[in-house]
Amino acid sequence: MDRRRVLLIIAAVVAALGTLLVFLYVRSADARAQDSVDAVTVLTAAQPIESGESYQAALDAGKIVPKGVARSQLLANVQTSPDALKGTVALQNILPGEQIVADKFGANAADAASPLGIPAKMMAISVNLTDPDRVAGFVNPGSEVAIFVTSTNAAQTSADPNAPAAVAAKTKLLLDRVTVLGVGSTTPVTTTTTAEDGTQQTEQLPRTLLTLALTQDQAQKVILASKTLDVTFALLTKDSTVAEGQETTNTDVLP
């Protein structure tokens, strides 16, 4: 057998192997493509499901329905049986089109995520403030504020018991940095002030509910201050410096 014939045989074998490999690759790709587009019937949300809502109530209301989903798009722990999650509640809000997965349901409604996003080991309380006291229009959910309190209690400053009491106004930092969780509705509140000559002036000031994330100790301070003193928020940035200091009184403003 001459050299030319040997080369032709080798070339033919290589070509055959190449054709076989291409065939096997195409066949494998077709199988993978078919697997990815094959629809699997799973449970999905047809309507919004609120955090804390029971699975059974959502199912009965038609909020959970079967739907075909491409195999490649399936989530881990996706549910296919309407009976699997009975007795559970939604642990978070579920939007229309989302697949129903076991991770988003639990046995206890208390485990449901708060829409406020209250940090661990903290609590949320609300205070009602006027526009100037809340840096109106600039404090939003996620903002950090310092809280100041002002007292204008009358105090006896003279040895003469018949002498009129002086107003001992003072302002002091209460909390140096807290997080605002929410800004609620605004309502007008009627406020009456008395001038030095005894005349009274009545005006309506808009007050807005602001919800804060606080520890128990902080919450107790803010609750008491909001009911007995004037509370003012100061909007902070991450670079703001807030330091504990002495209170500011009348003599500091008007020596």
C-alpha positions as CSV (number, residue, x, y, z in Angstrom):
1,M,0.0,0.0,0.0
2,D,1.6,3.3,-1.0
3,R,1.8,6.3,1.2
4,R,-1.0,8.2,-0.7
5,R,-3.5,5.5,-0.1
6,V,-2.7,5.4,3.7
7,L,-3.2,9.2,3.9
8,L,-6.6,8.9,2.2
9,I,-7.7,6.2,4.6
10,I,-6.6,8.3,7.6
11,A,-8.4,11.3,6.3
12,A,-11.6,9.3,5.8
13,V,-11.5,8.0,9.4
14,V,-10.9,11.5,10.8
15,A,-13.8,12.9,8.8
16,A,-16.1,10.1,10.0
17,L,-15.1,10.7,13.6
18,G,-15.8,14.4,13.2
19,T,-19.2,13.8,11.7
20,L,-20.0,11.5,14.6
21,L,-18.9,14.0,17.2
22,V,-21.0,16.8,15.5
23,F,-24.0,14.5,15.5
24,L,-23.7,13.6,19.2
25,Y,-23.2,17.3,20.1
26,V,-26.3,18.4,18.2
27,R,-28.3,15.6,19.7
28,S,-27.2,16.5,23.2
29,A,-28.0,20.2,22.6
30,D,-31.4,19.4,21.3
31,A,-32.1,17.3,24.5
32,R,-31.0,20.2,26.7
33,A,-33.1,22.7,24.8
34,Q,-36.1,20.4,25.0
35,D,-35.6,20.0,28.8
36,S,-35.4,23.8,29.2
37,V,-38.6,24.5,27.3
38,D,-40.7,21.6,28.7
39,A,-43.4,23.2,30.9
40,V,-43.8,22.0,34.4
41,T,-47.1,22.8,36.2
42,V,-46.4,24.5,39.5
43,L,-48.3,26.8,41.9
44,T,-48.0,30.5,41.2
45,A,-49.6,33.7,42.6
46,A,-52.4,35.1,40.5
47,Q,-53.0,38.0,42.9
48,P,-51.0,39.8,45.6
49,I,-50.7,37.7,48.8
50,E,-50.2,39.8,51.9
51,S,-47.6,39.0,54.6
52,G,-49.4,37.1,57.4
53,E,-52.2,35.9,55.1
54,S,-53.0,32.2,55.5
55,Y,-52.2,29.9,52.6
56,Q,-55.6,28.3,52.7
57,A,-57.3,31.7,52.5
58,A,-55.2,32.7,49.5
59,L,-56.0,29.3,47.9
60,D,-59.7,29.7,48.5
61,A,-59.7,33.2,47.1
62,G,-58.1,32.1,43.9
63,K,-54.8,33.9,44.6
64,I,-52.9,30.7,44.1
65,V,-53.3,28.8,40.8
66,P,-51.4,26.2,38.8
67,K,-49.4,27.4,35.9
68,G,-46.9,26.0,33.4
69,V,-43.3,27.2,33.9
70,A,-40.3,26.3,31.8
71,R,-38.1,23.7,33.6
72,S,-35.1,26.0,33.4
73,Q,-37.0,28.7,35.3
74,L,-38.1,26.6,38.2
75,L,-37.2,27.8,41.7
76,A,-35.9,25.6,44.5
77,N,-38.7,24.2,46.7
78,V,-41.4,25.3,44.3
79,Q,-44.8,23.7,45.1
80,T,-46.8,21.5,42.8
81,S,-49.5,20.2,45.2
82,P,-52.2,22.6,46.6
83,D,-52.2,20.6,49.8
84,A,-48.5,20.8,50.7
85,L,-48.6,24.1,52.5
86,K,-51.9,23.9,54.2
87,G,-51.8,25.3,57.8
88,T,-49.1,27.9,57.0
89,V,-49.1,31.7,56.5
90,A,-47.2,33.9,54.1
91,L,-44.0,35.2,55.7
92,Q,-43.7,38.1,53.3
93,N,-45.6,39.9,50.5
94,I,-45.9,37.7,47.4
95,L,-46.5,39.5,44.0
96,P,-48.6,38.2,41.1
97,G,-46.6,35.8,38.9
98,E,-44.3,34.6,41.7
99,Q,-43.8,30.9,42.1
100,I,-45.1,29.5,45.4
101,V,-42.1,28.2,47.3
102,A,-42.0,26.7,50.8
103,D,-39.4,29.2,52.0
104,K,-42.0,32.0,51.9
105,F,-44.5,30.3,54.1
106,G,-44.3,29.3,57.8
107,A,-46.4,27.9,60.6
108,N,-46.6,31.1,62.7
109,A,-48.1,34.4,61.7
110,A,-45.7,36.1,64.2
111,D,-42.8,35.0,62.0
112,A,-44.2,37.1,59.1
113,A,-41.9,39.9,58.1
114,S,-43.0,43.4,59.2
115,P,-43.6,45.8,56.3
116,L,-41.7,48.4,58.3
117,G,-38.6,46.3,58.4
118,I,-38.1,46.7,62.1
119,P,-34.4,45.7,63.0
120,A,-33.9,42.7,65.2
121,K,-34.4,43.2,69.0
122,M,-35.9,46.7,68.4
123,M,-39.4,48.1,68.3
124,A,-41.3,50.7,66.4
125,I,-43.2,53.7,67.9
126,S,-44.8,56.7,66.3
127,V,-44.7,60.4,67.3
128,N,-46.8,63.3,66.0
129,L,-44.7,66.4,65.0
130,T,-45.4,69.7,63.3
131,D,-43.6,70.5,60.0
132,P,-40.8,72.6,61.6
133,D,-40.2,70.0,64.2
134,R,-39.7,67.2,61.6
135,V,-37.6,69.1,59.0
136,A,-40.8,68.9,56.8
137,G,-40.4,67.4,53.4
138,F,-36.9,66.1,54.0
139,V,-37.3,63.3,56.5
140,N,-38.1,60.0,54.7
141,P,-38.1,56.3,55.6
142,G,-34.5,55.3,56.2
143,S,-33.4,58.8,57.3
144,E,-31.5,59.1,60.5
145,V,-32.4,61.9,63.0
146,A,-31.3,63.3,66.3
147,I,-34.0,64.0,68.8
148,F,-34.1,67.1,70.9
149,V,-36.6,68.0,73.7
150,T,-37.5,71.5,74.9
151,S,-39.1,72.3,78.2
152,T,-40.8,75.6,79.0
153,N,-42.0,74.9,82.5
154,A,-42.5,77.9,84.8
155,A,-40.0,78.1,87.7
156,Q,-39.9,80.3,90.8
157,T,-36.7,82.3,90.6
158,S,-37.3,85.0,93.3
159,A,-37.3,84.6,97.1
160,D,-40.6,86.6,97.1
161,P,-43.4,84.0,97.0
162,N,-45.6,86.6,95.5
163,A,-43.3,87.3,92.6
164,P,-44.4,86.0,89.2
165,A,-42.8,82.7,88.1
166,A,-40.2,83.0,85.4
167,V,-40.2,80.7,82.3
168,A,-37.2,78.5,82.6
169,A,-37.0,77.2,79.0
170,K,-34.3,74.7,78.1
171,T,-33.4,72.4,75.2
172,K,-31.4,69.2,75.4
173,L,-30.4,66.3,73.2
174,L,-32.5,63.2,74.0
175,L,-31.2,60.6,71.5
176,D,-28.2,61.2,69.2
177,R,-29.1,59.0,66.2
178,V,-32.2,56.9,65.4
179,T,-33.7,55.5,62.2
180,V,-37.0,56.6,60.7
181,L,-39.0,53.6,59.5
182,G,-42.0,55.5,58.1
183,V,-43.7,58.8,57.5
184,G,-47.4,58.7,57.9
185,S,-50.4,60.9,57.3
186,T,-50.7,64.6,58.1
187,T,-53.5,66.1,60.1
188,P,-54.1,69.7,61.2
189,V,-54.0,70.3,65.0
190,T,-55.3,73.4,66.8
191,T,-52.7,75.0,69.0
192,T,-53.3,77.9,71.4
193,T,-50.4,80.1,72.7
194,T,-50.4,82.8,75.3
195,A,-48.4,86.0,74.9
196,E,-46.7,87.9,77.7
197,D,-49.6,90.4,77.8
198,G,-52.0,87.5,78.4
199,T,-53.6,87.5,74.9
200,Q,-54.1,84.1,73.3
201,Q,-53.5,83.2,69.7
202,T,-55.0,80.1,68.1
203,E,-53.6,78.5,65.0
204,Q,-53.8,75.2,63.1
205,L,-50.5,73.5,62.5
206,P,-50.2,70.3,60.4
207,R,-48.8,67.4,62.3
208,T,-47.4,64.2,60.8
209,L,-46.8,60.8,62.2
210,L,-43.2,59.6,62.1
211,T,-42.4,56.0,63.0
212,L,-39.0,55.2,64.6
213,A,-36.9,52.1,65.3
214,L,-35.9,52.2,69.0
215,T,-34.8,50.0,71.9
216,Q,-37.1,49.7,74.8
217,D,-35.2,52.3,76.8
218,Q,-35.2,54.8,73.9
219,A,-38.9,54.1,73.3
220,Q,-39.8,55.0,76.9
221,K,-37.8,58.2,76.7
222,V,-39.5,59.3,73.4
223,I,-43.0,58.4,74.6
224,L,-42.6,60.4,77.8
225,A,-41.0,63.3,76.0
226,S,-43.7,63.4,73.3
227,K,-46.4,63.6,76.0
228,T,-44.8,66.2,78.3
229,L,-42.3,68.2,76.3
230,D,-41.8,69.6,72.8
231,V,-39.9,67.2,70.6
232,T,-37.8,68.3,67.6
233,F,-36.0,66.1,65.0
234,A,-32.7,67.1,63.4
235,L,-32.0,65.4,60.1
236,L,-28.5,63.8,60.0
237,T,-26.1,62.6,57.3
238,K,-23.6,59.8,57.9
239,D,-21.0,62.5,58.5
240,S,-23.1,64.6,61.0
241,T,-21.5,65.0,64.4
242,V,-23.8,64.8,67.4
243,A,-22.4,65.0,70.9
244,E,-23.9,64.9,74.3
245,G,-23.6,68.3,75.9
246,Q,-25.1,70.6,78.4
247,E,-28.6,71.9,78.0
248,T,-29.2,75.3,76.4
249,T,-31.3,77.7,78.5
250,N,-32.6,81.2,78.3
251,T,-29.4,82.7,79.6
252,D,-27.4,81.0,76.8
253,V,-29.6,82.6,74.2
254,L,-30.1,86.0,75.9
255,P,-27.3,86.5,78.5
